[in-house]
């Protein structure tokens, strides 16, 4: 087996973090695989400066709507294949899904919907959650380890949010959303950070409008999950809240994979 470091980050606009120098800081960490969410680019706005970084292979999934959503994978070693959706147009056209088969394991980089805008978007989010779970359960039948990362847009437990009582009726901490996360975990998927650090109160997203990051009034809504059979290979889980440039911070895992 060989060690692998994966980093995930909702960049809230890849061109913005590139201009700030934060993208360079991220790649200076020399991870093996980077998974980015909310890139907010499309084929017309993707520049060589963004697509070609330090010899990494790069893969992008774009939303039909310009300047919206989008995910990307940067990988030192090229995967065997890339897939950009569940095969369901209503979800695939928002550019929230990119998946890589590395032979030894599957990697899913997902930017899950936000349900705050309306009741309709909350329902869309819950439907997306169900479509994702159905897809990953089918994928699990292949018998390969599965790594899932991204902005899940829900804080699972009270320890994952600075002000649980005040946000109990806010999408991102609603009972229906948290119950789905309970369901997901019961299907045999492990929240890597919480598995290794059960009592750590640390966050990955802060409201920029209220300057919540300065007060560390945040939410932990970005995750790495692995299927339960893979847990003995997990070496460490990271939350890199010192790296600025977005309203989220990067997260990561160190894990052992078959060579």
C-alpha positions as CSV (number, residue, x, y, z in Angstrom):
1,X,0.0,0.0,0.0
2,X,1.0,3.6,-0.5
3,X,0.1,6.8,1.4
4,X,-2.2,9.3,-0.4
5,X,-3.2,12.8,0.6
6,X,-6.4,14.2,-0.7
7,X,-7.6,17.8,-0.2
8,X,-11.1,19.2,-0.8
9,X,-12.1,22.8,-0.9
10,X,-15.2,24.9,-1.8
11,X,-13.3,27.8,-3.4
12,X,-16.4,30.0,-3.9
13,X,-15.0,31.0,-7.3
14,X,-11.7,29.5,-8.6
15,X,-10.8,32.6,-10.5
16,X,-11.1,34.7,-7.3
17,X,-8.9,32.4,-5.2
18,X,-6.4,32.3,-8.1
19,X,-6.2,36.1,-8.1
20,X,-5.8,36.2,-4.3
21,X,-2.9,33.8,-4.5
22,X,-4.8,31.2,-2.4
23,X,-4.8,28.7,-5.2
24,X,-1.0,28.7,-5.3
25,X,-0.9,28.3,-1.5
26,X,-3.2,25.3,-1.9
27,X,-1.1,23.6,-4.4
28,X,2.1,24.3,-2.5
29,X,0.7,21.7,0.0
30,X,1.6,19.1,-2.6
31,X,-1.4,16.8,-2.1
32,X,-1.8,13.9,-4.5
33,X,-5.4,14.8,-5.4
34,X,-7.4,18.0,-5.0
35,X,-11.2,18.2,-5.2
36,X,-12.7,21.7,-5.6
37,X,-16.3,22.8,-5.4
38,X,-18.1,25.9,-6.5
39,X,-15.6,26.7,-9.2
40,X,-18.0,29.0,-11.0
41,X,-16.4,28.6,-14.4
42,X,-17.3,27.0,-17.7
43,X,-15.3,25.9,-20.8
44,X,-15.2,29.5,-22.1
45,X,-13.8,31.0,-18.9
46,X,-11.4,28.2,-18.0
47,X,-7.8,29.5,-18.5
48,X,-4.6,27.6,-19.0
49,X,-3.4,29.2,-15.8
50,X,-6.2,27.4,-13.9
51,X,-6.4,24.1,-15.9
52,X,-2.6,23.5,-15.9
53,X,-1.1,23.5,-12.4
54,X,2.2,21.9,-11.5
55,X,1.8,19.0,-13.8
56,X,-1.5,17.8,-12.3
57,X,-4.1,16.3,-14.6
58,X,-7.3,18.4,-14.3
59,X,-10.9,17.5,-14.9
60,X,-13.9,19.9,-14.7
61,X,-17.7,19.6,-14.6
62,X,-19.6,22.7,-15.5
63,X,-23.1,23.9,-14.8
64,X,-25.3,24.8,-17.7
65,X,-25.8,28.2,-16.0
66,X,-22.8,30.4,-16.3
67,X,-20.9,31.5,-13.2
68,X,-22.6,28.9,-11.1
69,X,-21.7,25.8,-9.2
70,X,-19.0,23.6,-10.9
71,X,-16.5,21.0,-9.5
72,X,-13.0,19.9,-10.4
73,X,-10.4,17.3,-9.7
74,X,-6.7,17.8,-10.0
75,X,-4.7,14.6,-9.8
76,X,-1.0,13.7,-10.1
77,X,-1.9,10.3,-11.5
78,X,-4.6,10.1,-14.1
79,X,-7.6,8.1,-13.1
80,X,-8.8,5.2,-15.3
81,X,-12.0,7.1,-16.0
82,X,-14.0,10.2,-15.2
83,X,-17.8,10.5,-14.9
84,X,-19.7,13.8,-14.5
85,X,-23.1,12.9,-13.2
86,X,-25.5,10.3,-11.8
87,X,-27.3,10.1,-15.2
88,X,-30.2,12.3,-14.0
89,X,-30.4,15.5,-16.0
90,X,-32.1,17.6,-13.3
91,X,-29.0,17.0,-11.1
92,X,-26.3,16.6,-13.7
93,X,-26.9,20.0,-15.4
94,X,-25.9,22.0,-12.3
95,X,-22.3,20.7,-12.5
96,X,-22.2,19.4,-9.0
97,X,-20.8,15.9,-9.6
98,X,-17.4,14.6,-10.8
99,X,-16.3,11.0,-10.1
100,X,-13.0,9.3,-10.8
101,X,-12.2,5.6,-10.9
102,X,-8.6,5.0,-9.9
103,X,-8.8,1.3,-10.2
104,X,-7.9,0.7,-6.5
105,X,-10.7,3.0,-5.3
106,X,-13.5,5.3,-6.4
107,X,-13.5,9.0,-5.7
108,X,-16.6,11.1,-5.7
109,X,-16.3,14.9,-5.5
110,X,-19.8,16.4,-4.9
111,X,-21.1,19.9,-4.4
112,X,-24.4,19.2,-2.7
113,X,-27.2,21.8,-3.1
114,X,-28.1,24.5,-0.6
115,X,-31.7,24.5,0.5
116,X,-31.9,28.0,2.0
117,X,-33.4,29.8,-1.0
118,X,-36.9,28.3,-1.0
119,X,-39.0,25.3,-0.1
120,X,-38.5,24.1,-3.7
121,X,-34.7,24.2,-3.4
122,X,-34.8,22.4,-0.1
123,X,-36.8,19.6,-1.8
124,X,-34.3,19.6,-4.6
125,X,-31.5,19.2,-2.1
126,X,-33.3,16.3,-0.4
127,X,-34.0,14.6,-3.8
128,X,-30.3,15.1,-4.7
129,X,-29.3,13.5,-1.4
130,X,-31.4,10.4,-2.2
131,X,-30.1,10.2,-5.8
132,X,-26.6,10.4,-4.5
133,X,-27.2,7.6,-1.9
134,X,-28.8,5.3,-4.5
135,X,-25.9,5.9,-6.8
136,X,-23.1,5.3,-4.3
137,X,-24.8,2.2,-2.9
138,X,-24.8,0.8,-6.5
139,X,-21.2,1.7,-6.8
140,X,-20.3,0.0,-3.5
141,X,-21.5,-3.3,-5.0
142,X,-18.3,-3.3,-7.1
143,X,-16.4,-4.0,-3.9
144,X,-13.9,-1.2,-4.2
145,X,-13.1,1.3,-1.5
146,X,-15.0,4.6,-1.9
147,X,-13.9,8.1,-0.9
148,X,-16.5,10.8,-1.0
149,X,-15.7,14.5,-0.4
150,X,-17.3,17.9,-0.8
151,X,-19.5,20.6,0.6
152,X,-22.5,18.7,1.9
153,X,-24.2,21.9,3.0
154,X,-25.4,20.4,6.3
155,X,-23.9,20.4,9.7
156,X,-24.6,16.9,11.0
157,X,-24.5,17.3,14.8
158,X,-24.7,20.1,17.4
159,X,-20.9,19.8,17.8
160,X,-20.6,20.7,14.1
161,X,-22.1,24.2,14.4
162,X,-21.3,27.1,16.8
163,X,-24.9,28.1,17.5
164,X,-27.2,25.0,17.1
165,X,-30.3,26.3,18.9
166,X,-30.3,29.6,16.9
167,X,-30.1,27.6,13.6
168,X,-32.5,24.7,14.3
169,X,-35.0,26.1,11.8
170,X,-32.4,27.1,9.2
171,X,-31.6,24.9,6.1
172,X,-28.3,23.4,6.7
173,X,-29.3,22.3,10.2
174,X,-32.9,21.2,9.8
175,X,-34.0,17.9,11.3
176,X,-34.9,16.5,7.9
177,X,-31.3,17.3,6.6
178,X,-29.6,15.9,9.7
179,X,-31.8,12.8,9.6
180,X,-30.7,12.1,6.1
181,X,-27.0,12.3,7.2
182,X,-27.9,9.8,10.0
183,X,-29.3,7.6,7.3
184,X,-26.2,7.9,5.1
185,X,-23.9,7.0,8.0
186,X,-26.0,4.0,8.8
187,X,-25.4,2.7,5.3
188,X,-21.8,2.2,6.3
189,X,-20.0,5.5,5.5
190,X,-17.7,7.1,8.0
191,X,-17.2,10.8,8.6
192,X,-13.4,10.7,8.7
193,X,-12.8,13.8,10.8
194,X,-15.4,12.9,13.4
195,X,-14.2,9.3,13.5
196,X,-10.6,10.4,14.5
197,X,-11.6,13.5,16.5
198,X,-14.9,12.8,18.1
199,X,-14.8,15.8,20.5
200,X,-13.1,18.5,18.3
201,X,-15.2,21.7,17.8
202,X,-13.9,23.1,14.6
203,X,-15.6,24.5,11.5
204,X,-15.2,24.7,7.7
205,X,-17.6,27.5,6.7
206,X,-18.3,31.0,8.1
207,X,-20.8,33.7,7.0
208,X,-18.8,36.4,5.3
209,X,-21.4,39.1,5.7
210,X,-21.3,38.9,9.5
211,X,-17.5,38.4,9.6
212,X,-18.2,35.2,11.5
213,X,-14.7,33.8,10.7
214,X,-13.1,36.4,12.9
215,X,-15.3,35.2,15.8
216,X,-15.1,31.6,14.8
217,X,-18.9,31.3,14.6
218,X,-19.0,28.6,12.0
219,X,-20.4,25.4,10.6
220,X,-18.7,22.2,9.7
221,X,-20.4,21.4,6.4
222,X,-17.4,20.0,4.4
223,X,-16.6,16.3,4.7
224,X,-14.5,13.4,3.7
225,X,-16.4,10.1,3.9
226,X,-15.0,6.6,3.4
227,X,-16.9,3.3,3.4
228,X,-16.6,1.4,6.7
229,X,-14.4,-1.4,5.3
230,X,-11.7,1.2,4.5
231,X,-11.4,2.8,8.0
232,X,-8.3,0.9,9.0
233,X,-6.4,2.6,6.2
234,X,-7.3,6.1,7.4
235,X,-4.2,7.8,8.8
236,X,-5.4,11.3,9.5
237,X,-8.1,13.9,8.8
238,X,-7.3,17.6,8.4
239,X,-9.2,20.9,8.6
240,X,-6.9,23.6,7.3
241,X,-8.7,26.7,8.7
242,X,-5.6,28.8,8.4
243,X,-5.8,28.9,4.6
244,X,-7.9,31.9,3.5
245,X,-9.4,33.0,0.2
246,X,-13.0,31.6,0.5
247,X,-15.8,31.5,3.0
248,X,-14.9,27.8,3.4
249,X,-11.5,26.3,4.4
250,X,-9.8,23.3,2.9
251,X,-10.1,19.8,4.5
252,X,-8.1,16.7,3.8
253,X,-7.3,13.1,4.6
254,X,-4.2,11.0,4.6
255,X,-5.0,7.4,3.7
256,X,-3.4,4.2,2.5
257,X,-4.4,2.8,-0.9
258,X,-3.4,-0.2,-2.9
259,X,-0.3,0.5,-5.0
